[in-house]
Amino acid sequence: MEKIVFNGKFLKKGTAIVSSESRGLRYGDGCFETLKVVDGKIVLSDLHFARLLSSLDMLGFELPESFTAKFLCDQVTDLLNKNKFDRARVRINVFRGEGSLSDIVSNQPNYVIESWKLDKTQDDFNDNGYVVDIYKDARKSCDHFSHLKSNNFLPYIMAARWAKTNQLDDAILLNSFDRIADASIANVFIVKNGILKTPAITEGCVAGVMRKYLINSCRKEGIPVEETAVSVDDLQNASEVFLTNVIKGIRWVNQIEEMSYTNQVSKLLHRKMVKSLWT
């Protein structure tokens, strides 16, 4: 029987862990982190835990001194050992406890750690490019919290549902200014006039770990990359479009509506910067 971790305790997967008064259940009051573990090692662990702890600080959680990156890393390792997973997707979900919207009983974190076995097919570059489209029924806000991986994930939920209904590989979300924000489970990059471009954090996208890793790696290699506003017109007139997240790395987009794209740059970045993370 697979296990989960709830507030430091190992429980059977599927165990009920929250009450009907949980703010996490009622309001999505918290955030989460998705990790990839390869050969027992968390990929880009420093970036993940820095983002998680920074997010919790922004959300006003009062963290015990013991609630550190090392503590969480050890919890993940222990869980994977119990589940006998060497390669896995791991989700750390942190949320506030009971209370109404205006009455917070405690700012101490509750947390759940779950894991799912991954096979190596997630590591390969997708030679069959993604087919995606733009989801127009929701907009990402551009505010102080819009870059967080909030437990209130409604725009992404509806975009992912729409993509599945329409047999698409993913859906791109717009922000409140009708510019590109990100995709339902990934950040968006384009190549235009030989320059890599990705929506800036101020454009409402999630501050993705793979996004940050690629930006830093490109700058070290002298590859031009801009964090900027990306319009729908920019997307349509790009030579390449690709999506990034820590589980799948880079996913080349072959088609958006009637537009088709190449994959020379995305394949190069996968080979030079991403493939080594999985080995």
N, C-alpha and C positions, 0 to 999 in steps of 0.2 A: 504494500500500500504506500503510495507516494505521500510525502509530507509537505507541509507549508510551515512557515514561521509566523507566529502572531505574538508580537510584543515579547520576543525572546523565547517563546515556548514552541516546541515542535508538535504540530497537530496533524491529524489525518486530513488529506486534501478533501475539500468539500465540507469541512466542519463550519458550522455557523459561528461567526465571531463578533457581530455587531448587533446592537439593539435597534429598535425602530426609532429611537431618539438620537441616534448618531448623526452628528453634523456632516460627517463624511457621506452618509447615505442620503440625508435630506438635501444637502446643498452642494455636494461635491467639494467640501471644504478641505483641500489638501492638494498634494501633487504626487507625481510618480516618476520613476526612472526605469527605463528598459535597458538591460545590459546584455551583452553577448559574452559568453564564456567559451573559450577554446582551450582544450587540454588543461582544464582546471584553472585557467587564468582569465580574469576579467579584462576584456579588450578596452583600452583607453580608460582605465579605472580612475586615474587622477582627474580627468575631465568630467567623468560622470559624477563622482562624489563631490567635487567642487560645485557643480551645477545644482545638485540636490540640496546640499547644505546652504548654499546661497539662496535658493528658492524658499526654503523653510524659514530662513531669516527674514526674507521679504514678506512672507505671509504671517509673520508675527508669532511663530512657534517659539516656545521656551524649551530649549533642548537641554537635557541632562548632560553633565560633563562627559559621561560615558558614551553619549550618542555621537560617535566620531566615524570618520571614514574607515578606519581600521576595524572598529567594532562591526560596522555593516558588512565590510568585506569578509570578516571572519564568519559572520552569520550566513552569508551567501555560500561560502566554502563548505561550512558544516551541512547546510541544506543539500547541496549537490552531492556531498559524500553519502548522506543518508538515502538520497534518491538514486545514487549510483549513475549520475549524469557527468560525463566528462566534457561534453559539448552541449550547451544549453542556452535558451533565452530565459532571462530572469527579470521579474518585475518587482520593484520595491514600491509599495503604495503607502504613503504617509497621510494621515488624516486626523482631524481633531475629534474629540470624544463627544459626549452628549451635550445638548443645549439647543435653544431656539436661535433664530437669526440674530437677535440682539442680546442674548444671554449666553455667553460662553462659560461653561462650567470650568474648563481647564484648557490651557494652551500647550499642555504636554502632548507630545506626539504619540499616536497609536500607529503601528505599522504592520504590514503584511508583506512577506516575501514569498513569491511563487516561482516555480521553474517548469520549463517544458523542454524536452529533449529536442535537439537540432541535428539535422543531418548535414553533410558537407555540400549538398546542392545549393544551399544558401550562399556559399562562398564564391561561386563561379560568376563570371560576367555573363549577362543575359544577351546572347547573340541574337535571340529573337526579341527585338525591341518592344517595349511597353506601348500599349495603345491607351491614351488617357484623353480626358476632355476637361473643360472648365465647368465647375459646379457653381451655379449662379443663385441658388436659393438661400445662401447664408454668406455673411461677411465676417472676416476676422477684424476685431477691433485693433487699434494701434494705441495702446496705452501702457502704463507702467508695468502691467502684469501680463501683457499679451504674449511675451516670449516664454513664459513658464509652461511646463507640462502639467497644467492644472487638471485636477480630477473632474472639473466641469468641462467636458470635451464635446459638447453638443455639435458645433459646426463640423467637426471631423467625423463624428458618428454618422451624421446625415450624409456627408459627402461620400464616405466609404460605402454606406448603404446604397446610395445612388449609383456609384461606380459598379458595384456588384450587380445591381438590377439591370444595368445597361451593358453588362459583360465587358467592362473596362478594367484595366489593371490598376488604375488609381484615378483620383480626381484632384484637380488643382483648385484651390480656394483663392478668392479675391479678398482684398481688404476693403475697408469702408470708403476708400478712394478709387475703387475699381481697378487697383493694380494687383499684381501677383503677390500673394502672401507665401503660401507653401502648399503642399499636397496633404492628403488625409493622413498619411503615415510617413512623410518624408519632407525634406527641404528641396527646393528647386534651384537648379543652376542652368544657365544658358551660356552658349558661346556665340558672341556676336562681334564681327570684325576682328576676330582673333583674340578677343578679351573674354575671360570668364567673368560672369556677373551672377550675383545671387541677391535676393531681397535683403535689405538691411534689417537689423533687429527692429528698428523703428517702423518697419512696414507691416508688423504684426505677425511675423513668422516665429515659430518655436526656435529657441536657441539650440539647435541640434549639435550634438557632440561630433558626429561625423562631418557636419558642415564646418565646425570650428577647426577640426583636425585638417581637413582639406585646404581651407583658407590658409592656415599657418604653414602647411607643407608646400603649397604653391608659392607662397611668398619667399620661403627659404630657397626654393629652386629657381626663383626669378621669373615665375610664370605670372603674367598680369592677371589679377583678380580684383573685382570691385564689389563691395557691399553697397548697394544702391537701390533706387526705385526701379522696378522692372514693370513695364506696361504690358498689356495684352499685345499691343503692336510689336514690342520688343520680342515677345515670345514667338509670335507668328513669323517674324523675320530673322530669327536666329538660325544659325547653321546646325547647332546641336542643342538638345535639351536633355538633362538627366536629373534623376532624383537620388537623394542620399539619405541613408539612415544607418545606424550602427549594426543592425542585424544583417542587412543585405549589401551594405557598402554603397556601390554605385549601380543604379539601374538606368540604362539608356532608354530614352523615349524615342520610339520610331515614328509615332503618328499622334497628332492632335488635330481633330477635325479633318480638314483636307490637307494639312501640312505634313510633310515628311522630313525627317532629320537624319543626319549622318552620325557616326559614333567614333571618329578618330581620336578626339581629345578624351572623351570619357573612357574609352578602352585604354588609352595611354595612362591616364590617372589611376585606373584600376590596377594596371600592371605595376606601376612605379610606387604607388602610395598605399593601396588598399590590400592587395593580395598578401603582402608580407604580414599583415595583422592577423591573418587566419592561420599562419604556419609557424 
